[in-house]
Each structure stands twice: as structure tokens, then as C-alpha cells.
Amino acid sequence: MTNSPRSPFPFLEFNCPDCGSDVGFRSRSRTFSECYLLPLFLLQPVRCKDCFRRDYRLIFTRVDDGSSDTGKRVPAAIQPTASKRNVA
């Protein structure tokens, strides 16, 4: 029936229209209409993990919470490094 082994409903899988990535996460609602009107139409803001394009998808679409730290990168200047000094 479908090529996707994950879901029998391919329209419920996230797929970015720009880069084709299949990994997305929920984006925070910004405006009044996103907070109160989109849920009436069963929509939610979603962001692509690879190209960061923001889009609206059905609330039944499988996406990440966006609360995990796995995708966040820390710049090298901020990363903690082991100090070689002896500090008392």
C-alpha cells in the first residue's frame, strides 16, 4: 500500500517542502491567530530541523516536541573546557 514502514498514513508524516527532510519539531505560537485560531482548524506551527522553514501542519502530523537538547549546538567559544590551572 505505502512505501513508508513507519505509518500507514503518509500524509501524517512530516516532510519539508524546501529541503525534503523528514524531521520537524513543534514551533512556539507567536501571534493571537496562531494561539487561538489555528487550533480551531486543527493546525500547529512546525519547523524543519534541517533548513528551519516554518510551516503549519495538522496536529496529527508526527513531529518532535522541540524540548529535547539533542539538536542544539553550543558554539566552541562557549563550550566548557578543562582548565589546566591549579586553582585553590
N, CA, C and O of each residue as an XYZ file, in Angstrom:
352
protein
N       0.818     -1.189      0.000
C       0.000      0.000      0.000
C       0.863      1.254      0.000
O       0.716      2.086     -0.895
N       1.774      1.423      0.989
C       2.655      2.586      1.038
C       4.097      2.132      1.106
O       4.370      0.981      1.446
N       5.027      3.025      0.785
C       6.450      2.706      0.864
C       6.997      2.959      2.263
O       8.059      2.435      2.601
N       6.314      3.735      3.078
C       6.799      4.116      4.396
C       6.481      3.036      5.421
O       5.309      2.730      5.643
N       7.505      2.446      6.057
C       7.243      1.429      7.060
C       6.778      2.021      8.393
O       6.297      1.289      9.257
N       6.916      3.339      8.567
C       6.593      3.961      9.846
C       5.105      4.148     10.069
O       4.623      3.938     11.182
N       4.380      4.527      9.066
C       2.976      4.857      9.261
C       2.159      4.407      8.059
O       2.610      4.527      6.919
N       0.967      3.892      8.305
C       0.111      3.540      7.175
C      -0.500      4.777      6.506
O      -1.107      4.673      5.440
N      -0.338      5.951      7.138
C      -0.875      7.194      6.590
C       0.270      8.143      6.255
O       0.723      8.866      7.141
N       0.757      8.172      5.016
C       1.914      9.008      4.678
C       1.648     10.499      4.812
O       2.595     11.270      4.968
N       0.397     10.931      4.757
C       0.111     12.355      4.887
C       0.270     12.827      6.329
O       0.244     14.032      6.579
N       0.432     11.914      7.283
C       0.645     12.292      8.673
C       2.125     12.332      9.035
O       2.472     12.645     10.173
N       2.999     12.020      8.084
C       4.443     12.094      8.300
C       4.937     13.477      7.871
O       4.482     14.013      6.860
N       5.863     14.052      8.633
C       6.412     15.358      8.287
C       7.351     15.214      7.100
O       8.165     14.292      7.051
N       7.235     16.128      6.148
C       8.141     16.178      5.008
C       8.266     17.640      4.594
O       7.285     18.254      4.175
N       9.474     18.200      4.710
C       9.700     19.610      4.396
C       9.581     19.847      2.890
O      10.201     19.127      2.106
N       8.800     20.838      2.475
C       8.676     21.120      1.043
C       9.924     21.766      0.439
O      10.112     21.713     -0.776
N      10.786     22.378      1.273
C      12.005     23.016      0.756
C      13.153     22.037      0.582
O      13.681     21.874     -0.518
N      13.544     21.374      1.695
C      14.742     20.529      1.648
C      14.425     19.044      1.596
O      15.319     18.237      1.340
N      13.170     18.659      1.833
C      12.790     17.261      1.769
C      13.083     16.474      3.039
O      12.922     15.254      3.059
N      13.503     17.142      4.081
C      13.808     16.467      5.343
C      12.534     15.878      5.949
O      11.439     16.406      5.759
N      12.697     14.787      6.672
C      11.533     14.176      7.316
C      11.547     14.387      8.828
O      10.807     13.720      9.551
N      12.385     15.314      9.313
C      12.468     15.604     10.748
C      12.018     17.036     10.993
O      12.598     17.978     10.453
N      10.997     17.192     11.798
C      10.489     18.506     12.143
C      10.162     18.560     13.615
O      10.068     17.523     14.272
N       9.988     19.756     14.139
C       9.614     19.900     15.540
C       8.607     21.022     15.683
O       8.518     21.918     14.843
N       7.845     20.953     16.773
C       6.824     21.968     17.023
C       7.477     23.307     17.264
O       8.496     23.397     17.949
N       6.896     24.338     16.706
C       7.374     25.691     16.900
C       6.423     26.412     17.849
O       5.238     26.089     17.928
N       6.960     27.387     18.560
C       6.138     28.129     19.504
C       5.165     29.039     18.759
O       5.514     29.641     17.744
N       3.946     29.129     19.273
C       2.952     30.032     18.676
C       3.350     31.471     18.949
O       3.715     31.808     20.076
N       3.285     32.324     17.937
C       3.750     33.703     18.058
C       2.629     34.718     18.215
O       2.714     35.614     19.055
N       1.599     34.586     17.426
C       0.564     35.626     17.366
C      -0.753     35.116     17.940
O      -0.907     33.936     18.257
N      -1.688     36.038     18.059
C      -3.022     35.701     18.535
C      -3.654     34.623     17.654
O      -4.237     33.661     18.154
N      -3.531     34.796     16.348
C      -4.153     33.835     15.438
C      -3.515     32.455     15.556
O      -4.210     31.445     15.440
N      -2.201     32.394     15.785
C      -1.552     31.097     15.951
C      -1.937     30.437     17.268
O      -2.018     29.212     17.350
N      -2.173     31.237     18.291
C      -2.541     30.686     19.602
C      -3.980     30.216     19.655
O      -4.272     29.181     20.254
N      -4.890     30.968     19.030
C      -6.314     30.702     19.219
C      -7.074     30.266     17.972
O      -8.059     29.537     18.084
N      -6.646     30.688     16.800
C      -7.383     30.330     15.584
C      -6.881     29.039     14.931
O      -7.684     28.234     14.459
N      -5.562     28.835     14.902
C      -5.033     27.618     14.283
C      -5.568     26.343     14.932
O      -5.907     25.401     14.215
N      -5.658     26.276     16.277
C      -6.211     25.053     16.877
C      -7.655     24.764     16.465
O      -8.078     23.608     16.455
N      -8.402     25.797     16.129
C      -9.772     25.573     15.657
C      -9.790     24.822     14.328
O     -10.730     24.084     14.036
N      -8.742     25.017     13.523
C      -8.612     24.336     12.241
C      -7.721     23.103     12.337
O      -7.337     22.527     11.319
N      -7.389     22.692     13.588
C      -6.531     21.534     13.870
C      -5.140     21.682     13.257
O      -4.570     20.710     12.763
N      -4.593     22.899     13.291
C      -3.264     23.162     12.761
C      -2.322     23.581     13.881
O      -2.755     24.077     14.921
N      -1.018     23.372     13.649
C       0.014     23.797     14.595
C       1.229     24.300     13.817
O       1.484     23.832     12.708
N       1.988     25.254     14.388
C       3.217     25.689     13.728
C       4.305     24.634     13.897
O       4.511     24.106     14.990
N       5.001     24.333     12.794
C       6.041     23.307     12.776
C       7.254     23.877     12.056
O       7.118     24.620     11.084
N       8.455     23.521     12.543
C       9.692     23.999     11.928
C      10.541     22.806     11.498
O      10.637     21.816     12.223
N      11.155     22.901     10.322
C      12.042     21.858      9.816
C      13.344     21.878     10.615
O      13.879     22.948     10.906
N      13.846     20.718     10.965
C      15.072     20.637     11.764
C      16.313     20.981     10.940
O      17.303     21.459     11.495
N      16.277     20.747      9.630
C      17.457     20.980      8.798
C      17.530     22.395      8.227
O      18.566     23.050      8.345
N      16.455     22.875      7.613
C      16.509     24.193      6.973
C      15.766     25.269      7.768
O      15.790     26.437      7.381
N      15.111     24.902      8.866
C      14.418     25.819      9.776
C      13.242     26.557      9.137
O      12.837     27.611      9.626
N      12.695     26.016      8.052
C      11.498     26.622      7.462
C      10.320     26.399      8.405
O      10.147     25.309      8.950
N       9.526     27.422      8.588
C       8.367     27.351      9.478
C       7.114     27.196      8.629
O       6.943     27.877      7.618
N       6.231     26.279      9.060
C       5.044     25.969      8.283
C       3.938     25.547      9.241
O       4.190     25.362     10.432
N       2.724     25.395      8.739
C       1.600     24.939      9.552
C       1.194     23.551      9.081
O       1.038     23.313      7.884
N       1.025     22.638     10.032
C       0.642     21.263      9.723
C      -0.513     20.833     10.616
O      -0.788     21.466     11.636
N      -1.180     19.764     10.232
C      -2.225     19.196     11.066
C      -1.645     18.747     12.396
O      -0.491     18.323     12.468
N      -2.444     18.839     13.441
C      -1.941     18.456     14.763
C      -1.666     16.957     14.847
O      -1.018     16.507     15.792
N      -2.139     16.186     13.892
C      -1.914     14.746     13.881
C      -0.593     14.367     13.222
O      -0.197     13.203     13.267
N       0.097     15.331     12.610
C       1.380     15.071     11.962
C       2.435     14.769     13.011
O       2.534     15.470     14.018
N       3.223     13.726     12.778
C       4.250     13.335     13.734
C       5.461     14.250     13.639
O       6.145     14.289     12.616
N       5.720     14.990     14.723
C       6.891     15.851     14.833
C       7.416     15.759     16.265
O       6.712     15.297     17.163
N       8.659     16.202     16.471
C       9.252     16.219     17.807
C       8.655     17.345     18.627
O       8.055     18.277     18.092
N       8.830     17.243     19.934
C       8.363     18.281     20.849
C       9.112     19.594     20.655
O       8.530     20.675     20.742
N      10.404     19.484     20.392
C      11.231     20.679     20.318
C      11.853     20.999     21.654
O      12.611     21.962     21.769
N      11.545     20.202     22.679
C      12.079     20.464     24.010
C      13.352     19.690     24.291
O      13.992     19.936     25.314
N      13.749     18.761     23.423
C      14.960     17.986     23.675
C      16.194     18.784     23.262
O      16.122     19.640     22.380
N      17.311     18.502     23.894
C      18.555     19.223     23.630
C      19.415     18.527     22.589
O      20.553     18.944     22.376
N      18.926     17.498     21.941
C      19.743     16.737     21.005
C      20.116     17.541     19.773
O      21.194     17.326     19.218
N      19.277     18.449     19.325
C      19.556     19.204     18.115
C      20.271     20.513     18.338
O      20.679     21.169     17.379
N      20.430     20.909     19.596
C      21.044     22.202     19.879
C      22.560     22.090     19.853
O      23.135     21.145     20.393
N      23.194     23.056     19.224
C      24.650     23.100     19.179
C      25.138     24.241     20.047
O      24.516     25.301     20.113
N      26.256     24.014     20.708
C      26.861     25.048     21.539
C      28.099     25.538     20.807
O      28.943     24.722     20.435
N      28.238     26.847     20.586
C      29.426     27.365     19.911
C      30.701     26.999     20.669
O      30.694     26.862     21.892
N      31.796     26.844     19.921
C      33.055     26.414     20.523
C      33.553     27.394     21.582
O      34.205     26.977     22.540
N      33.260     28.685     21.434
C      33.721     29.680     22.393
C      33.017     29.539     23.743
O      33.550     29.970     24.765
N      31.830     28.941     23.755
C      31.065     28.821     24.987
C      31.239     27.454     25.646
O      30.968     27.308     26.838
N      31.682     26.460     24.897
C      31.811     25.122     25.439
C      32.800     25.104     26.592
O      33.864     25.717     26.507
N      32.459     24.405     27.674
C      33.380     24.326     28.807
C      34.602     23.490     28.440
O      34.485     22.426     27.833
N      35.755     23.980     28.813
C      36.998     23.261     28.569
C      37.652     22.957     29.905
O      37.462     23.673     30.888
N      38.413     21.899     29.920
C      39.107     21.533     31.143
C      40.231     22.517     31.397
O      41.066     22.765     30.527
N      40.244     23.065     32.580
C      41.280     24.024     32.933
C      42.540     23.299     33.373
O      42.472     22.322     34.118
N      43.691     23.776     32.913
C      44.960     23.166     33.285
C      45.615     23.889     34.449
O      46.724     23.553     34.863
N      44.904     24.898     34.975
C      45.452     25.621     36.118
C      45.046     24.935     37.403
O      43.992     24.303     37.480
N      45.875     25.064     38.392
C      45.539     24.592     39.733
C      45.004     25.777     40.509
O      45.754     26.683     40.871
N      43.719     25.769     40.761
C      43.091     26.862     41.469
C      42.606     26.316     42.807
O      41.917     25.298     42.878
N      42.996     27.040     43.884
C      42.614     26.567     45.217
C      41.316     27.197     45.641
O      40.826     26.925     46.737
